[in-house]
Amino acid sequence: MRVKIVDVAKEANVSVATVSRVVNNIPLVNQETRERVLEAIKRTGYKPNAIARSLKIQKTNTLGIIIPDVSNPFYTEIVRGAEDVCDIYNYNIILSNTDFDPEKERKSLDILTEKQCDGIIYVGKDLTDDLREELVNSPSEIVLGCIPDTKGAISSVLIDNEAAAYDLAKVCLERGHRKFLMLYDELREGYVSMQRMEGTKRALEEYGLKLEDMPVYFGNLSVRAGYTMMEQAIDENKDFTVALCFNDQIALGAIRAAEDRGKNVPEDLSVCGFNNFWISEWTRPEICTVAQPMYDIGAIATRMLIKKCEKEDTEVKSVSVPYELLLRDSLK
């Protein structure tokens, strides 16, 4: 039989209101009485009704996380970081996967709002005006992961994508590469894509080269897409010595396609990725890439969000986390 709050009150010889104050951590109960109630809760095995408690204190200790692809290790590492911080602060997580679908993003936001999440982390490649307006007007606190709010109304955690892409292209140029192939995200106008393109463009211009003269292919973020794009570039006789890929999955597929076409990596052509997908250091050759601290992005975003939920820090911040250039064997 389920233990009720009235049973705890009888066990501790206090009123139901006093038990409610202890359960909801309302500071109107003296220490001796509080300890007696807590002991009674322990003896009876009473489990507070989370829904009723949340309605009373207007807080659920629940965070929502909206990610575009739960199968992508980049995003699951962000979730891991978020979960570990939530464990420390006794928050729960509701995870929503959107498959890069704007309609699913809006539906996820509605569902998490209906579930009365105290805060929501939105992780994506871009922030459209429509979605931004919905996030700004959400009753939940919001923090962005991997993208910023360029209008400065929503806090965010991300790397400097322009600088990271510049550094990677600059290394390729320093090693003598002048003919680049770009295997990029199909979301061409997305914030992350444009920033990385700008970084690559800046590096090329320092060497008197133009991004517009380099072949560019667009596809989704999968190994299959990387294979198809590289296959097409080789079959169309594109002239390049290094391929810059939007992520490591694309790079992995590109290397396989090059090898299937009789090319050796990096002897015949070099391939670089992005994100440091865990398998990138276990391939042959190991993939040269930019390491994003995915776990840290999730952990920092969650800590910022909890501070907002607890009203400890409501200031809007854009936190830039460090990235690392990992020079591996796929770059000659």
QUIUR-V203211 format. One record per residue. N is the residue number from 1. SS is DSSP state (alpha for helix, beta for strand, coil for the rest). PSI is psi as a letter, one per 40 degrees, with the letter a starting at -180 (NA if undefined). OMEGA is omega in radians with two decimals (none if undefined). Layout:
# QUIUR-V203211
n: [N & N]
ss: [SS & SS]
psi: [PSI & PSI]
omega: [OMEGA & OMEGA]
This chain:
# QUIUR-V203211
n: [1 & 2 & 3 & 4 & 5 & 6 & 7 & 8 & 9 & 10 & 11 & 12 & 13 & 14 & 15 & 16 & 17 & 18 & 19 & 20 & 21 & 22 & 23 & 24 & 25 & 26 & 27 & 28 & 29 & 30 & 31 & 32 & 33 & 34 & 35 & 36 & 37 & 38 & 39 & 40 & 41 & 42 & 43 & 44 & 45 & 46 & 47 & 48 & 49 & 50 & 51 & 52 & 53 & 54 & 55 & 56 & 57 & 58 & 59 & 60 & 61 & 62 & 63 & 64 & 65 & 66 & 67 & 68 & 69 & 70 & 71 & 72 & 73 & 74 & 75 & 76 & 77 & 78 & 79 & 80 & 81 & 82 & 83 & 84 & 85 & 86 & 87 & 88 & 89 & 90 & 91 & 92 & 93 & 94 & 95 & 96 & 97 & 98 & 99 & 100 & 101 & 102 & 103 & 104 & 105 & 106 & 107 & 108 & 109 & 110 & 111 & 112 & 113 & 114 & 115 & 116 & 117 & 118 & 119 & 120 & 121 & 122 & 123 & 124 & 125 & 126 & 127 & 128 & 129 & 130 & 131 & 132 & 133 & 134 & 135 & 136 & 137 & 138 & 139 & 140 & 141 & 142 & 143 & 144 & 145 & 146 & 147 & 148 & 149 & 150 & 151 & 152 & 153 & 154 & 155 & 156 & 157 & 158 & 159 & 160 & 161 & 162 & 163 & 164 & 165 & 166 & 167 & 168 & 169 & 170 & 171 & 172 & 173 & 174 & 175 & 176 & 177 & 178 & 179 & 180 & 181 & 182 & 183 & 184 & 185 & 186 & 187 & 188 & 189 & 190 & 191 & 192 & 193 & 194 & 195 & 196 & 197 & 198 & 199 & 200 & 201 & 202 & 203 & 204 & 205 & 206 & 207 & 208 & 209 & 210 & 211 & 212 & 213 & 214 & 215 & 216 & 217 & 218 & 219 & 220 & 221 & 222 & 223 & 224 & 225 & 226 & 227 & 228 & 229 & 230 & 231 & 232 & 233 & 234 & 235 & 236 & 237 & 238 & 239 & 240 & 241 & 242 & 243 & 244 & 245 & 246 & 247 & 248 & 249 & 250 & 251 & 252 & 253 & 254 & 255 & 256 & 257 & 258 & 259 & 260 & 261 & 262 & 263 & 264 & 265 & 266 & 267 & 268 & 269 & 270 & 271 & 272 & 273 & 274 & 275 & 276 & 277 & 278 & 279 & 280 & 281 & 282 & 283 & 284 & 285 & 286 & 287 & 288 & 289 & 290 & 291 & 292 & 293 & 294 & 295 & 296 & 297 & 298 & 299 & 300 & 301 & 302 & 303 & 304 & 305 & 306 & 307 & 308 & 309 & 310 & 311 & 312 & 313 & 314 & 315 & 316 & 317 & 318 & 319 & 320 & 321 & 322 & 323 & 324 & 325 & 326 & 327 & 328 & 329 & 330 & 331 & 332]
ss: [coil & coil & coil & coil & alpha & alpha & alpha & alpha & alpha & alpha & alpha & alpha & coil & coil & coil & alpha & alpha & alpha & alpha & alpha & alpha & alpha & alpha & coil & coil & coil & coil & coil & coil & coil & alpha & alpha & alpha & alpha & alpha & alpha & alpha & alpha & alpha & alpha & alpha & alpha & alpha & alpha & coil & coil & coil & coil & coil & alpha & alpha & alpha & alpha & alpha & alpha & alpha & alpha & coil & coil & coil & coil & beta & beta & beta & beta & beta & beta & coil & coil & coil & coil & coil & alpha & alpha & alpha & alpha & alpha & alpha & alpha & alpha & alpha & alpha & alpha & alpha & alpha & alpha & alpha & alpha & alpha & coil & coil & beta & beta & beta & beta & beta & beta & coil & coil & coil & coil & alpha & alpha & alpha & alpha & alpha & alpha & alpha & alpha & alpha & alpha & alpha & alpha & alpha & coil & coil & coil & coil & beta & beta & beta & beta & beta & coil & coil & coil & coil & coil & alpha & alpha & alpha & alpha & alpha & alpha & alpha & alpha & coil & coil & coil & coil & beta & beta & beta & beta & beta & coil & coil & coil & coil & coil & coil & coil & coil & coil & beta & beta & beta & beta & coil & coil & alpha & alpha & alpha & alpha & alpha & alpha & alpha & alpha & alpha & alpha & alpha & alpha & alpha & alpha & coil & coil & coil & coil & coil & beta & beta & beta & beta & beta & beta & coil & coil & coil & coil & coil & alpha & alpha & alpha & alpha & alpha & alpha & alpha & alpha & alpha & alpha & alpha & alpha & alpha & alpha & alpha & alpha & coil & coil & coil & coil & alpha & alpha & alpha & coil & beta & beta & beta & beta & beta & coil & coil & coil & alpha & alpha & alpha & alpha & alpha & alpha & alpha & alpha & alpha & alpha & alpha & alpha & alpha & coil & coil & coil & coil & coil & coil & beta & beta & beta & beta & coil & coil & alpha & alpha & alpha & alpha & alpha & alpha & alpha & alpha & alpha & alpha & alpha & alpha & alpha & coil & coil & coil & coil & coil & coil & coil & coil & coil & beta & beta & beta & coil & coil & beta & coil & coil & alpha & alpha & alpha & alpha & coil & coil & coil & coil & coil & coil & beta & beta & beta & beta & beta & coil & alpha & alpha & alpha & alpha & alpha & alpha & alpha & alpha & alpha & alpha & alpha & alpha & alpha & alpha & alpha & alpha & coil & coil & coil & coil & coil & coil & coil & coil & beta & beta & beta & coil & coil & beta & beta & beta & beta & coil & coil & coil & coil & coil & coil]
psi: [h & h & h & i & d & d & d & d & d & d & d & e & f & i & i & d & d & d & d & d & d & d & d & e & f & h & f & e & h & i & d & d & d & d & d & d & d & d & d & d & d & d & d & e & f & h & h & i & h & d & d & d & d & d & d & d & e & f & h & e & f & h & i & i & h & h & i & d & h & e & e & h & d & d & d & d & d & d & d & d & d & d & d & d & d & d & d & d & e & f & i & i & h & h & h & h & h & e & f & f & h & d & d & d & d & d & d & d & d & d & d & d & d & d & e & f & h & d & i & h & h & h & h & a & e & i & h & i & d & d & d & d & d & d & d & d & e & i & e & i & i & h & h & i & h & e & i & i & h & e & e & f & e & h & i & i & h & i & i & g & d & d & d & d & d & d & d & d & d & d & d & d & d & d & e & e & h & e & h & i & h & h & h & i & i & e & g & d & e & i & d & d & d & d & d & d & d & d & d & d & d & d & d & d & d & d & e & f & i & h & d & d & e & h & h & h & i & h & a & a & f & i & d & d & d & d & d & d & d & d & d & d & d & d & d & e & f & i & h & i & e & h & h & h & i & d & i & d & d & d & d & d & d & d & d & d & d & d & d & d & e & e & i & h & h & e & d & d & i & i & h & i & a & i & d & f & h & d & e & d & e & e & i & h & i & i & h & h & i & h & h & h & g & d & d & d & d & d & d & d & d & d & d & d & d & d & d & d & d & e & f & d & h & e & h & h & i & h & h & h & i & i & i & h & h & h & h & a & e & e & h & NA]
omega: [-3.09 & 3.09 & -3.14 & -3.10 & 3.12 & 3.11 & 3.11 & -3.14 & 3.11 & -3.12 & -3.10 & -3.12 & 3.09 & 3.12 & 3.08 & 3.13 & 3.13 & 3.09 & 3.13 & 3.13 & 3.13 & -3.12 & -3.09 & 3.06 & 3.09 & -2.98 & 3.11 & -3.10 & -3.14 & -2.99 & -3.10 & 3.13 & 3.12 & -3.13 & 3.12 & 3.12 & 3.14 & 3.09 & 3.12 & 3.09 & -3.14 & -3.11 & -3.08 & -3.09 & -3.11 & 3.08 & -3.13 & 3.08 & -3.05 & -3.11 & 3.13 & 3.14 & -3.11 & 3.11 & -3.10 & -3.05 & 3.13 & -3.13 & -3.09 & -3.04 & 3.12 & 3.07 & 3.03 & 3.05 & 3.12 & 3.11 & -3.07 & -3.05 & -3.08 & 3.14 & -3.12 & -3.11 & 3.10 & -3.08 & 3.13 & 3.07 & 3.07 & 3.14 & 3.11 & 3.11 & 3.13 & -3.13 & -3.11 & 3.10 & 3.11 & 3.10 & -3.13 & -3.03 & 3.08 & 3.03 & 3.06 & -3.11 & 2.92 & -3.06 & 3.13 & -3.13 & -3.00 & -3.14 & 3.14 & -3.10 & -3.13 & 3.13 & 3.09 & 3.09 & 3.14 & 3.12 & 3.12 & 3.13 & 3.11 & -3.11 & -3.13 & 3.07 & 3.10 & 3.10 & 3.10 & 3.05 & 3.12 & -3.12 & -3.13 & 3.00 & 3.08 & 3.13 & -3.13 & 3.14 & -3.10 & 3.11 & -3.13 & -3.14 & -3.13 & -3.14 & 3.12 & -3.14 & 3.12 & 3.13 & 3.14 & -3.09 & -3.14 & 3.07 & 3.11 & 3.00 & -3.07 & 2.95 & 3.13 & 3.05 & 3.05 & 3.06 & 3.09 & 2.89 & -3.05 & 3.11 & 2.97 & 3.14 & -3.07 & 3.11 & -3.08 & 3.06 & -3.08 & 2.99 & 3.03 & -3.06 & 3.14 & -3.13 & -3.14 & 3.13 & 3.09 & -3.11 & -3.13 & 3.13 & -3.12 & 3.10 & 3.11 & 3.13 & 3.13 & 3.12 & 3.02 & -3.13 & 3.11 & -3.11 & -3.03 & 2.96 & 3.12 & 3.06 & -2.87 & -3.09 & -3.14 & 3.06 & -2.98 & -3.08 & 3.12 & -3.07 & -3.07 & 3.13 & -3.08 & 3.13 & 3.14 & 3.05 & 3.14 & 3.12 & 3.10 & 3.13 & -3.13 & 3.13 & -3.14 & -3.11 & 3.10 & 3.12 & 3.10 & -3.12 & -3.13 & 3.10 & -3.11 & -3.13 & -3.09 & 3.10 & -3.13 & 3.05 & -3.10 & 3.12 & 3.10 & -2.96 & -3.05 & 3.04 & 3.13 & 3.13 & 3.10 & 3.10 & -3.08 & -3.11 & 3.12 & 3.10 & -3.14 & -3.12 & 3.14 & -3.13 & 3.13 & 3.08 & 3.06 & -3.08 & -3.14 & 3.09 & 3.13 & 3.09 & 3.04 & -3.05 & -3.08 & 3.05 & -3.06 & 3.09 & 3.08 & 3.14 & 3.14 & 3.10 & -3.14 & 3.12 & 3.13 & -3.14 & 3.12 & -3.14 & 3.11 & 3.10 & 3.07 & 3.12 & 3.05 & 3.08 & 0.17 & -3.05 & -3.12 & 3.08 & -3.13 & 3.12 & 3.10 & 3.11 & 3.13 & 3.04 & -3.08 & 2.95 & -2.93 & -3.07 & -3.05 & 3.11 & 3.14 & 3.09 & 3.03 & 0.06 & 3.02 & -3.02 & 3.01 & -2.99 & 3.00 & -3.13 & 2.98 & 3.12 & -3.03 & 3.13 & -3.11 & 3.10 & 3.11 & -3.11 & -3.11 & 3.13 & -3.13 & 3.10 & 3.08 & -3.10 & 3.14 & 3.08 & 3.10 & 3.14 & -3.13 & -3.13 & 3.10 & -3.10 & -3.10 & -3.13 & 3.08 & -3.10 & 2.98 & -3.06 & 3.10 & -3.13 & -3.07 & 3.03 & -3.14 & 3.09 & -3.10 & -3.08 & -3.07 & -2.90 & -3.09 & 3.07 & -3.14 & none]
